[in-house]
Amino acid sequence: MYYFIILTVMEVKLRIKDLREDNDLTQKEISKILMCDQSLYSKYERGEREIPLSLLIKLADYYNTSLDYLVCRSENPKIT
């Protein structure tokens, strides 16, 4: 179980970083959207902190993708 949690955090950090970079956004811009400090958002991307569900929902809405995609339960970024 512990291994699964670590793996999920590592996968999520890659997903949110890739989405941010694909949209040519900075960490500072995303942190403003999420209403959190840039240094905290950076920790989410580095996998040092687990990102709260409420922020994952905001990111999914912003990127027009699903929570399943963000948490690597789907490889399809499009909402079906």
TIGUTOR-291598 format. One record per residue (C-alpha): residue in three letters; residue number from 1; x, z, y. Coordinates in nm, 4 decimals, m for minus. Example, Ala and Ser with C-alpha at 12.3 -4.5 7.8 and 13.67 -1.06 7.14 Angstrom:
<site ala 1 <1.2300 0.7800 m0.4500>>
<site ser 2 <1.3670 0.7140 m0.1060>>
end
This chain:
<site met 1 <0.0000 0.0000 0.0000>>
<site tyr 2 <0.2771 0.0946 0.2457>>
<site tyr 3 <0.4563 m0.2351 0.1733>>
<site phe 4 <0.1368 m0.4274 0.2519>>
<site ile 5 <0.1001 m0.2553 0.5910>>
<site ile 6 <0.4609 m0.3346 0.6868>>
<site leu 7 <0.4218 m0.6946 0.5743>>
<site thr 8 <0.1006 m0.7331 0.7738>>
<site val 9 <0.2595 m0.5912 1.0916>>
<site met 10 <0.5531 m0.8295 1.0506>>
<site glu 11 <0.3227 m1.1285 1.0026>>
<site val 12 <0.1012 m1.0353 1.2978>>
<site lys 13 <0.4000 m1.0041 1.5287>>
<site leu 14 <0.5051 m1.3575 1.4410>>
<site arg 15 <0.1523 m1.4913 1.4898>>
<site ile 16 <0.1020 m1.3393 1.8336>>
<site lys 17 <0.4459 m1.4479 1.9503>>
<site asp 18 <0.3955 m1.8035 1.8249>>
<site leu 19 <0.0558 m1.8279 1.9934>>
<site arg 20 <0.1973 m1.6986 2.3209>>
<site glu 21 <0.4887 m1.9413 2.3131>>
<site asp 22 <0.2696 m2.2345 2.2055>>
<site asn 23 <0.0577 m2.1687 2.5153>>
<site asp 24 <0.3658 m2.1434 2.7412>>
<site leu 25 <0.2866 m1.7870 2.8409>>
<site thr 26 <0.5183 m1.4988 2.9147>>
<site gln 27 <0.4832 m1.1501 2.7751>>
<site lys 28 <0.4026 m1.0344 3.1265>>
<site glu 29 <0.1115 m1.2792 3.1550>>
<site ile 30 <m0.0343 m1.1712 2.8204>>
<site ser 31 <0.0142 m0.8033 2.9011>>
<site lys 32 <m0.1939 m0.8541 3.2184>>
<site ile 33 <m0.4717 m1.0139 3.0126>>
<site leu 34 <m0.4616 m0.7209 2.7700>>
<site met 35 <m0.4271 m0.4700 3.0552>>
<site cys 36 <m0.1214 m0.3070 2.9032>>
<site asp 37 <0.2397 m0.2713 3.0058>>
<site gln 38 <0.4736 m0.5619 2.9278>>
<site ser 39 <0.7149 m0.3303 2.7467>>
<site leu 40 <0.4320 m0.2154 2.5174>>
<site tyr 41 <0.3299 m0.5737 2.4434>>
<site ser 42 <0.6919 m0.6520 2.3653>>
<site lys 43 <0.6870 m0.3749 2.1036>>
<site tyr 44 <0.3816 m0.5369 1.9441>>
<site glu 45 <0.5671 m0.8670 1.9178>>
<site arg 46 <0.8761 m0.6993 1.7748>>
<site gly 47 <0.6676 m0.5080 1.5228>>
<site glu 48 <0.7741 m0.1708 1.6614>>
<site arg 49 <0.4135 m0.0722 1.7318>>
<site glu 50 <0.0971 m0.1650 1.5475>>
<site ile 51 <m0.1359 m0.3562 1.7745>>
<site pro 52 <m0.4804 m0.1943 1.8087>>
<site leu 53 <m0.7857 m0.3825 1.6843>>
<site ser 54 <m0.9333 m0.3899 2.0349>>
<site leu 55 <m0.6309 m0.5852 2.1606>>
<site leu 56 <m0.6353 m0.8180 1.8606>>
<site ile 57 <m0.9970 m0.8988 1.9456>>
<site lys 58 <m0.9005 m0.9769 2.3061>>
<site leu 59 <m0.6177 m1.2016 2.1849>>
<site ala 60 <m0.8444 m1.3821 1.9389>>
<site asp 61 <m1.0964 m1.4439 2.2163>>
<site tyr 62 <m0.8289 m1.5560 2.4609>>
<site tyr 63 <m0.6657 m1.7984 2.2155>>
<site asn 64 <m1.0050 m1.9044 2.0769>>
<site thr 65 <m0.8999 m1.8190 1.7235>>
<site ser 66 <m1.0179 m1.5833 1.4528>>
<site leu 67 <m0.9044 m1.2330 1.3707>>
<site asp 68 <m0.8361 m1.3602 1.0196>>
<site tyr 69 <m0.5817 m1.6025 1.1627>>
<site leu 70 <m0.4154 m1.3335 1.3740>>
<site val 71 <m0.3774 m1.0973 1.0785>>
<site cys 72 <m0.2661 m1.3794 0.8463>>
<site arg 73 <m0.5734 m1.3834 0.6229>>
<site ser 74 <m0.6180 m1.7501 0.7137>>
<site glu 75 <m0.3818 m2.0351 0.7938>>
<site asn 76 <m0.6457 m2.2128 0.9998>>
<site pro 77 <m0.6199 m2.1226 1.3700>>
<site lys 78 <m0.9528 m2.2913 1.4483>>
<site ile 79 <m1.2734 m2.0916 1.4465>>
<site thr 80 <m1.5015 m2.2379 1.1816>>
end
